[in-house]
Amino acid sequence: MRQRRLVSYTEVEVTYFERRTLKRHAGVWSLWALGVGAVISGHYSGWNIGLSVGGWGGMAAAGGVIAVMYLGLTYSIAEMAAALPHTGGAYSFSRTAMGPWGGFLTGLAENVEYVLTPAVIVFFIGSYLTNIFETDATLQPLYWIVAYIVFVGFNAVGVALSFRLTVTVTLLALGCLIVFWVAALPAAEFSRWALNIGAEGRELSEGGGPLFPFGWTGVLAALPFAVWLFLAIEQLPLAAEESVDPRRDLPRGIVLGMFTLLVSACLIVWLNASVANGSYALGQSGEPLLDGFKALFGTNIAKVLALVAITGLIASFHTIIFAYGRQIYSLSRAGYFPVWFSETHGVRKTPQRAMVSGALLALTVMMVVWFTLGHERGAAAIGGTLLNMAVFGAMFSYILQGAAFILLRVRRPHIERPYKSPLGIAGAALTVVIAAVTVYFQLLDPVYRAGVLGVAVWFAAAIAYFALVSRHRLILSPEEEFARRTEEVAR
């Protein structure tokens, strides 16, 4: 056993890492698709609830603020991912900057986000399929199980197939959005529909209302919903050890993906609210893009449109399964989680154990909520509380990643940086501040507070395991070896 401050490292045989290897396959466009695909479902639904608390102007302004946060984040992680091209991603950044506890807490926050986000997405997939095929609502768990089996299976078959499918579903999802934008442009009536919310949130039948019906407090209240326009773009560094040239391609894929999402976010917020029914109805809708299609083409093809809308959900579901698989794999390989989860398939070299375990955990949480509360209250809890838990986990990880970037710049200037963020420390600091403000306004909402309590329970259990067990059994994985070398050079 090697003792390093408050943790212990266990010596392992060479075969340990031979049983835990990944295959390199991804280029720039595969990485771009992985990032955009993870986010794209947030352009189909979720963001629109911000209209009900901020009006169109409040939601648009909140989107601008959150875009600044994500620009600071993506440029920061582009620099860190090129300098530390390990599958651990955010965990490895914080591990190098803040030690084992900082790395573990960052990894744990991302674990909450990546395990629960696909659970929420698969719930919405089940809801769509229930309406399309007119099945009993109580049978929705069957759709969840089948979806996990199919897409964990696709991810487990091999990295080449996984990335081909990622590119395909991401292009299809973007194609659906492009069809909507092209159809909505000539029909858009911004003042009539986007500005149909008046003072105190009442509907204005003729539109022409104020840009900020709830004032600047509405902008702040809309921040948590604007997050859905970009949530999960930060998962790209998890593909570092499956990228052909991560030092070059990871920064390109991250930045290209972020600017693709910026264009898409601007168009969807503008055009979705500018067609019939407008901001007032959209702010209460669970299917805003579908409602936009109905406004343009009528309700007679509703089922076809619903199938179209599922494309975006599938893109995000598939890509985030990839993310949580690699995230659990990296923490397990380093010994923070039980090492059994990190063993990869002997031929395909995919972390199937990590992907299956993440799916089983998510399904267990969903089933407990569903059968304990009943299908109506359970649906509200899965679509609300679990979603809020995922967002809180994301915000907490952004604060830690921004802090890690700043500390690496200040304390580890010697690290080779093939790519440097043009926003520098100022961009990372903005990320930390905006994420903290967003968390504060999440906590003002009782529904969000319930989600935060759930995250607290998750954290308490995992921290207890780390403190009592795993910190005495860490492994010198690539992330840990790199962190140790930088610590020695800094001393």
N, C-alpha and C positions, 0 to 999 in steps of 0.2 A: 504493500500500500504506500502511495506517495502522498504526503501531507502537504497541502497548500492552503495555509490560513484556516478558514472555517470549513473546508471541504477535503475529501480524501479521494485519490484516484486509484483505481484498481488496474493492475497490469492484465492485459488480455493477450491471447495468442493471435498470431497473424490471421488465422482462419476466421476470427471474429469479424474483421472488416471484409474478408472475402465473401462472407455470407450476407454482407450489407452494402453491396455496390449497386450503382444505378447506371443506366446507359445514356450516353450523350446523343442527342438527336436534334434539339430545337435550334432554329435560327431566329433571325429578327422577327419574321412575320408570324412564326409560331408563338413567340413570346408576346408579340402585339396582340394576337388573338386570345391568348390566355388572360391578359389583363383586361381587354375590352369585354370579352365574354363574361368574365366574373362580375362585371358591373352592369351589363346591359339590361338586366331585368329591372334595375332601378329606374330606367327610363320608360319602362312599361307601366310601372305602378310604384307607389310608396312616396315619391317626391311630392305628389299632388296634394297630400294632406296639409302641406304647408300653406296652400291657398286659403284654407279655412281659418287659419290663425294669423295670416299676414296679408291676405289679399294678393293680387298679382304682383304689385310693386314690392311688397314685403318678401314674397317668395323669391322674386328675381334678385333682389338685393342680398337675401340670405344665400342664394346660390352663388353670387359673386364672392361673398366672404368665404364660403366653404371652398370655392374654386381656388382662392388664394392659399387657403390652408393646404389643399391637396397639391398645388404647385410646389409649395415649400417642401412638402413631404416627399413627392415623387423625385424632385431634383436631389434631395438629401439621400434618399435610398438608392438613387441611381449612382451617386458617388460611392456610397458604402458598399453596394452590391458589387461594383467593379473592383473595389479594393479588397473585399472579403467575399469572394465568390463561393459561398458554401450553402448547402441546402437549408441550413438553419435560418437564413433570412434575418428577420428582426431579432430573433433570439441571439444570433451570433453577433450582430451589431452591438447590442446592449451588453452581451457577455464580455466583449473586448473592451468596451468603454467603462462598464460599471461592475464587473466581477460576476461570479456565479449567481448571486441573489438577484442582481439586476437583470441578467440574462433570463433566469427562470421566470421572473415576474412578467417580463415582456413576452416570453413564449407562452405563458399561461393566459395572458390577455388575448393574444392572437388565437390561442386554442379555443377560447370561449367564442370568439367571432367566427372562426372557420367551421367549427362543429355545428353551431346553432343556425348560422345563415342558410346553409342548404336545407336544414330542417324546416325553416320558415318557407323557403322557396318550394320545397316539395309539397308542403301543405297547400300552397296556392295552386300548384299543378293539380293536386287532387280535387280542389274546389272547381277548377275549370272543367276537368274531366267528368266530374259529377253532374255538372250542368249540361255538358255536351251529350253525354250518353243517358242522362236522366235516371241515374242510379240513386239508390237510397243514400242519404247523407251519412248515415251511420256506417256505411261501408268504405268511407274514405281511407281508413288505414290500409286497406288492401292496395290502393293506388300508391301509397307511400312505400310500402314494402316492395312492390314490383319495380318502382322507379329506382330505388336504391340498388336492387339486385341488378338491374339492367346497366346502370351507369357506373356502379362500382365494378361491374364486370368489364365494361369497355375500358375503364382505366387500368384494370388489372391485366388485360390481355397483353399490353406492351406499350411503351412510350410512343412508338411511331404511330400506331393506330389512335392512341389517345390524342396526340397533337393534330393528326389529320381530322379527327372528329371535332376537335376544338375549333380549328380554322373553319370547318364547314358550318357548324351551328352558329358561330359568331357572325360569319358573312350572311347567313340566312336571317339572323336577328336584326342586323343592320339593314338588310334589304327590306324587311318589313317596315322599319322606321322610315326608310327613304321613300317607299310607296306612300306612306301616310303624309310625309312632308310635301311631296309633289302634289298629292291630291288636295291637301289643306291650303296650300299657298293661294290659289285663286278664290277659295271660299272664305278665307280668314277675314273676320271683322273684329279687329282688336278692341276698339272702344265699346262696341256693342256687347261682346261676349267676355273678353278678358277683364273688363272693368265693370262687371255687373254685381259687385259687392259694395254696399254702401256702409255708412257709419253703423256701428254696433253689429255688423255682420249681416244686415238684412239684404235680401236679394233685390236688385234693381232690374225690373223687367225690360227696360229700354237701354240698359247699360249706361255708359258715360259717367261712372262713379270715380272716386278719387283713386290715385295710384297707390296710396298707402292708407287704406281705410282704417287700419288699426295703429297707425303711427309707427314710430321706430320700435316700439315694444313688439309690434308684429314681426319686424325683421328678426329680432332676437328669438322670438318664439318659433319662427320657421327654420331656424338653424338645424335642429336635429333631423328635420325632414329633407332638407337640402343635401344632407350627407348621402342619401340614397342615390344621388346622381353620380357619385364617384366611389362609393364604398367597395373595397376589395381590390382596387388597382394595385395596392401595395403588396399583393401576394406574389408578384413576378420574381423577386429574389429567391423564392422557394424552388425555382427551377434551375438554380445556378449549376448544379452538378449534372443536369441533363441538357444544358446548353452547350453547343459546339464550341463557342468562343464567348464565355460569359463576360470577360472584361470589356469586350467590344459591344456585344449584342444586347446585354442586359440594359445598359443605359439607353440605347437606341429604342429598344422595345418599350421600356417604361415611358420615356418622353413621348414617343409617337402615340402610344396608347392614351396618354393623358390628353394630348391635344385632339385626338379623335373624339374623346368623351366630352371635351369642352364644346366642340362644334355641335355634337348631338344634343347635349344638355341645353344649349341656347335655343336650338330649333324646337325641341320638344316642349320646353316651358312656354315659349312664345306661341307655337301653332296649336298645341293641344288645348290651350285655354282660349284660343281665338276662333273656335268653331262652335256650332250650336250647343246650347246649355251652359257653356262657359265656365268661368272660375268657380261660381257658387256651387253648381252641381258637381264639378270635378273635385272640389275640395272634400266632398263626402263620398267619393266613388272608390270602390275597391278595384276597378278595372278601367282606369282613365283612357288608356290607348284604345281599348275596345269600344268605349263610349264615343271616342273621337271617330273611329271607323263607322260606327252606327250613324253618327250625325252626318257623315259624308255620303254613305252608301245605303242607309236605311237598315231596318232591323231584320229584314227577311233573310239575310245571309249571316245572322248572328253566330250560328254554330261554326261556320267556316272561318269567320273572323276570330272566334275564340281559339280555334286550332292555330291560327296565325299567331295569336298573342302568346301561346304556349312556347313558341320558338325561343323568345327571349328568356323565359323562365328556364328552359332546358339548357340554354347556353351557360347561364350562370350556375345552375345546379351541377352540370358536368365539370366545369372548370374549378369550382370551389371544392368539389370532392378531391380533385387533384391536389389542391392547396392543403387541405387538412391532412391528407395522406402523407405528404412530404413534411408537414410541420410536426406531426406525431412521430414520424420516422426519425427526424433529426434530433428531437428531444430524447427519444428512446435510445438512439445510437450512442448519445453522450451520457446516458445513465440517469437523466432527470426523471424520465418515465421508465417503467419496467422494460428491460432490454429485449424482451421477447417480441415486442411490437415492431422492432426495427429490422427484423430479418426479411430479406427480399426473396423473390422467387428465384430458384436455381437457374432457370433459363431466361425468363423474360426480364428479370432484374427489376421488378416493380414491387413497391412496398405494400403488398396486398394485405398483410396483417394489420398495418396501420389504417388502411382504408376501411377494412371490414370492422375494425374496432370502433372507429369514428362513427360509422353508419349505425352500428348496434347501440352506441351511447345515445346518439340523436334519436333513434327510433324508440329507445326505452323512455327517454324524457317525454317524447310526444305521446306515447301510449299511456304513460302514467297520468299525464294531464288530461288526455282525452277520456279515459275510462273513469277517472276520479271525478271529474267535473261534469261529465256528460257531453254529448257532441256539440251542443250549442255554446255552452260556456267554455268548453274545451277549445272550440274553434277560435273564440275570442282571445283566449289566453295564449294559444300558439301563434296566432297572427299578430298579437299585441305584445304580451309580456316577453316571449322568447325573442321576438324581433328587437325589443328594447335592450335585452341582455346582450345581443350581438352588437348593437351599436355602441353600448357602453364599453364593452370589451375592446372594440376598435378605437374609440377615443382614448382610452387609457393607454393602449399600445402606441398611439401616435405621440402622446406626451412623452413616453419613454424613448421612442425612436428619435424624436427631435432632440431630446436631452443627450442621447447617445451620440448623435452627429456633432453636437457642440463640444462634447467632452473629447471625442476623437480628434477633432480639429485642434483643440487646445492642448491635450495631453499626449496625443500620438501623432505629432506632425511628421514623423519619420515614415509612416506607412505609405507605401507606394499607392498613388491614386491615378489610375489610367483615365478617369473622368472626374472632373471637378464641377460641383454645382455652381451655376452662375449666380444663384441667390445667396450662397454661402451661409454663414451663421445667422444672418438676418432672416433668411427664409425658414430655417429650422426654428428660430425663436417665434416667428409668426405662427408656425404650425402648433407649437406648444400652447401659445396664448389662445388661439382660436379654438383648439380642441378643449382646453380647460373651460372656456366660456360656454361652449356647446354642452359640456357635461353639466355645468351649473344650471342651464335652462332645462336640461333633461330632468334634473332633480326637482324642479318646481312642479312637474307633472306627476300626479299620484300613480299613473299607470307606469311611467318610467321608473319611479321609485321602487315599485314592486319588482321590476326587472333587475334593478341594481341589487336588491336584497338577494335575488337568486344568484347573481354573480358572486356576491359576498360568500354565500354558502359554498359555491364551487371553489373559490379561492382558498377558503379556510381548510377544506379537505385536502386540496393539492399542496398547500404550504405545509400542513402538518406532515404529509407523506415525505415531502422534500427535507424538512427539518429533522425528522426522526429516522428516515431510511435512506433516501437516494443521495443525499449530499455526502454520505460516507461511502458511496459506491459509484462515483462518477468515472467515466471512461475518457481517455484522451482522444476524442474524435477530432476531425479536422478543425472544427470550430474551437475546441478547447486547446488544441496544440497552437493554433494561431494566436489565441488570446494569451497563452502562456509566454510565447516568444515576444510578443509586443510588451508584456509586462517586464520581462527581463531587460529589453532594450531601453525601456523608459527608466528603469532603475539605474 
